[in-house]
Amino acid sequence: GRVGPSFLGGARGSRGYSSVAGGRGGDGGEGLGLVAPRRFLWSGSVCKVILVGICVNDPEYDQGHNSASFYLSTTEWTFDDNTGDIRPLQQFHTILCVGSKLAKYTMETVSTGVQIYISGTLRRLEKGTEADPGFDMVVCVAAPSGEITIINTEVPLRDQPDP
């Protein structure tokens, strides 16, 4: 009989699959010829970024690309082995909200000092200048998988350096 889908390793035989033990039937699918994978084959990848942080500046709207962008500050607490102190490691992330509805929502709700939950993907954007011919890595929030949620609007903004 058929052991498993062909895209997971073969249509017949036991190439990575085994049939369910038993034969009594009636209790949990035993004896029905069901199969369970012995190993998981994965041919794709996942590029997902989740950040919770504080907005450092008011968003800027780019009408040509129908997007809004701003900086998000995150703080990670690290342990210093040399001194035994716990120190903050602050990082700044460029957030790019793409699409007319998402950009409009960002412009209306996001402002300096607001705590935000971001779910998006990493994108590489070319700088496009001769003086600095590199690229920037940004967190891109776009439909359908991207999400931006305001967590708290009353977060006190500490003294933070410019990104």
C-alpha positions in Angstrom: 0.0 0.0 0.0 0.9 3.6 -0.1 3.3 4.6 2.6 3.6 8.4 2.3 3.3 11.4 0.0 5.8 11.4 -2.8 7.0 15.0 -1.9 8.1 13.7 1.5 10.3 10.9 0.3 8.6 8.4 -1.8 5.2 6.8 -2.6 6.0 3.2 -1.8 8.3 1.4 0.6 9.7 2.5 3.9 12.0 5.4 2.9 11.7 7.3 6.1 8.2 6.0 7.0 6.8 3.3 9.2 3.3 2.0 9.5 1.5 2.2 12.8 2.0 -0.9 15.0 -0.9 -3.0 16.0 -3.7 -4.7 14.3 -6.5 -4.9 16.9 -8.4 -1.9 15.4 -10.8 0.4 17.0 -8.5 2.2 19.4 -6.8 5.3 18.1 -6.4 4.3 14.4 -4.4 1.2 15.0 -4.5 -1.3 12.1 -5.9 1.4 9.7 -2.7 1.6 7.7 -1.8 5.1 8.9 1.8 6.2 8.6 4.1 8.3 10.8 7.3 10.0 9.6 10.6 8.9 11.1 12.3 12.1 10.1 11.2 15.5 8.9 12.4 16.7 5.6 12.4 20.4 5.0 13.4 22.1 1.8 12.5 25.7 2.6 13.5 28.4 5.1 11.8 30.9 7.4 12.7 34.6 7.6 10.6 35.9 10.5 11.4 38.8 12.9 9.5 39.6 16.0 10.5 42.7 18.0 9.1 44.5 21.0 10.5 48.0 21.5 10.1 51.7 21.8 9.7 54.0 18.8 12.5 56.5 18.7 11.2 58.9 16.1 7.9 59.8 14.4 7.3 57.8 11.2 8.3 59.3 7.9 6.0 58.7 4.9 7.4 57.9 1.4 4.6 58.6 -1.1 6.6 57.2 -4.0 6.9 53.8 -2.4 3.7 54.0 -0.4 5.5 53.2 2.8 6.3 54.6 6.3 9.5 54.1 8.2 10.8 54.7 11.7 13.4 53.4 14.2 12.6 51.0 17.0 14.9 50.7 20.0 15.2 47.3 21.8 17.1 46.5 24.9 18.6 43.2 25.8 20.1 42.6 29.3 23.5 40.8 29.2 25.7 39.6 32.0 29.3 40.9 32.0 31.6 38.0 33.1 34.5 40.3 34.0 32.6 42.6 36.4 29.6 40.5 37.3 27.3 43.4 36.4 24.1 43.1 34.3 24.3 45.7 31.5 21.8 46.8 28.9 22.6 46.2 25.2 20.6 48.7 23.2 20.0 48.1 19.5 18.2 50.2 16.9 16.2 48.7 14.1 14.8 50.3 10.9 11.2 49.4 10.5 9.6 49.7 7.0 5.8 49.5 6.8 4.8 48.8 3.2 1.3 49.2 1.7 -1.2 52.0 1.7 -3.3 50.8 4.6 -0.4 49.8 6.8 1.5 53.0 6.1 -1.6 55.1 6.9 -2.1 53.2 10.1 1.5 53.7 11.1 1.4 57.4 10.4 -1.8 57.8 12.5 -0.9 55.6 15.5 2.9 55.4 15.9 4.8 58.3 17.6 8.0 58.8 19.6 7.9 56.9 22.9 5.2 54.4 22.0 5.9 50.7 22.9 5.3 48.5 19.8 5.1 44.8 18.8 6.5 44.2 15.3 6.2 41.0 13.3 7.9 41.1 9.8 10.7 39.8 7.6 14.2 40.9 7.0 14.9 42.8 3.8 18.0 44.0 2.2 17.7 47.5 0.8 20.4 49.0 -1.5 21.6 52.4 -0.4 22.2 53.4 -4.0 24.8 56.1 -3.4 28.3 56.2 -4.8 29.6 57.5 -1.4 28.1 54.5 0.4 27.5 51.7 -2.1 26.4 49.1 0.6 23.0 48.0 1.8 20.8 48.3 4.9 19.0 45.5 6.6 15.5 46.5 7.6 12.5 44.8 9.2 9.8 44.9 6.6 6.2 44.8 7.8 3.8 44.0 4.9 0.5 42.1 4.4 -0.4 39.4 4.8 2.2 38.1 7.4 3.4 41.4 8.9 1.9 42.9 12.0 2.3 46.1 14.0 0.5 46.5 17.4 0.6 49.3 19.8 1.3 47.9 23.3 1.6 51.0 25.4 1.4 54.7 24.7 2.5 55.8 28.2 6.1 54.4 28.1 8.6 57.0 29.5 11.3 57.6 26.9 14.8 57.3 28.5 17.8 59.2 27.2 18.6 57.3 24.0 21.3 58.1 21.5 20.3 58.8 17.9 20.5 55.7 15.7 
